[in-house]
């Protein structure tokens, strides 16, 4: 049964999440080390990948899904 409870969370590049404000997006600067807020979507795909829409930083991050309960 799905309860909607949070099981786990992560930050950009698989690092622990950080609640501090991120720097303003600069396309000529280095990639942000954390997700912008808010993340506009996170989707599980049928190929075992997780897609996170980080529109604040103009990127999509893709991670391999792990099925840990």
N, C-alpha and C positions, 0 to 999 in steps of 0.2 A: 504494500500500500504506500502511496506517495503522500507524505505529510507536508512537503514544502519546506522542511527544516534544512538549514545550511549544513552540509556535510564537511566541506572544506573550501578554502579560498586561496588564491595566490595572486601575486602581483605580476607586473610585466616581466618577461623573460624567466618565469618560474620562480622568481624571488619572493620573499615574504611581502605581503601588501604593506603599504605605507599610507597613512592617512594625511600626511602633510600636503599642502598645496604644491602642485607641480609647476615648474617654470612654464612660461608662455611658449607655445610651439614656435620654433624657428626652423624653417625648411633647410637652411644652410648650416644649422648647428648639429650637434650630436643627437642621436635618438634619445628620447626621454627614458629614464630608467624605471619609471612607474607608469601605470595607466593614468590617463586623464580622467577627470570626474565630471559627469557620470560616464561610465562605460555604457554605450548605447545598446549593445546586445552581446549575448554569448550563446552560441549554438553548438549542439552536439551533432556530428554528421554520422552517416552510416558507415563511413570508412574509418571510424575510430579516432577522428580528430575533433578538437574543440576550436572553434573560431570565435575570437573576441574582437568586437568592433570598437576600436579606440578612436572615435571620431575627433576627440579633442586634440590628439596627436597625429591625425591624418594617416592612420595605419590600421591594418588588421593583423592580429597575432594569431598564429596557429600552433597548437600544442597537441601532443598525442594524448588521447584519453586513457585514463587508467581506471579500472573497475575495482576500486577498493571500497568496501562498505564501512 
